[in-house]
Amino acid sequence: MQDDVISRVINNPKYQELKAKRSGYGWWLTLAMMVVYYGFIMLVAFNKEFLSQKLGDGVMTIGIPIGFGVIVFTVVITAIYVRRANSEFDDLTAEITKAALK
């Protein structure tokens, strides 16, 4: 019985669609995160003068809000993925499960 259900899931075209959409979307978000993160690291490594510029008369430099922006970007793309996973991906998963258990 278990092997039959697994076979029906794997052969379901919606499962193939889910795999393609989820992995493609994941790769795009991974690429975006890597560009932002490694861009920041490259600034730290090769353009310290830019990051050490003071903002106003205080002690804050431009590197602090940029670093904070990297953290915020991470939270935002995670929220974007979760939103899509909870709607589109979960809907496809429910359809696949329903079809496999018939």
N, C-alpha and C positions, 0 to 999 in steps of 0.2 A: 504494500500500500504506500509506504513512505517513498520508495523509489519511483512509483507511478506519479505521485504528486510532484516530486522534484523534476521529473521528466516533462510533465505538463507545464511547469513554471518556466523551465529553460527553453522550451520550444514555443512559448507564447510570444508573438510578435511585440506585444506591449512590454514584455520583460526586456527584450532587446532594445526597444525604444527607451525604456527607463535607464538601462545601463548606459546607453550612448549619451542621453541628455545629462544624466548625473555626472558621468565622468568628464564629459566635455566642459560642463559648467564648472566643475571642480578644478580642472586644469586652468581655465581662464582666471578664476579667482586666485589660484596659486601663483600664476604668472604676475597678476597685479600686485599681490603681496610681496613677491620677490623683488619686483621693480622698485616698489616703495622702500622696502627694508634695505636692500643692497644699495639703492641710491643714497640712502641716509648714511650707510656705512662707508660708501665711497667718499661722501662729503667729509666724514670724520677723518678718513685716511688721507685724502688729498687736498682738502680745502679748509683746513682748520681756521684760517684767517677769516673766511666768510662766516663760519659758525660762531667764532668768538667775538663778532661785532656786538657791541652793547646796544640794547634797546632802551633808549632814554637815559636818565641819569642814575638808574639803579644798577644792580648787579646782574640782572637778567641779560643773557645773550640770545642771539637769534637761534642758536642751536636748541634751546629749551623748548620753545613752541614747535619747532620742526619735529623734535623727538616726541613731544606730546602728540603731534599730528599723526605720527606713525602708529602710536598706540590707539588713537581714536579710529584711524583707518582700519586697523585690525578688528576692532569691535564692530564697525559698520559693515565690513564685508562678511563677518560672521553672521550678523543679523540678516543681511541680504540672503545668504545661503539658507539660514534657518527658515526664513519666510517662504522661500521657494520650495524647500524640502517639505514644509508643513502643508503646503497647498498642492502644487503640481505633482511632486514626487510621491507624496502620501496618497493622492488620488489614484495615480497609476498603480501603486502598490496594492491598494484595496481592490482595484479591478483585476489585477493579476491573481491575487489571493482568492477572490470570488470565483474566477474562472477555473482555477486549479482545484478547488474543493468541490466542484459540481460533480 
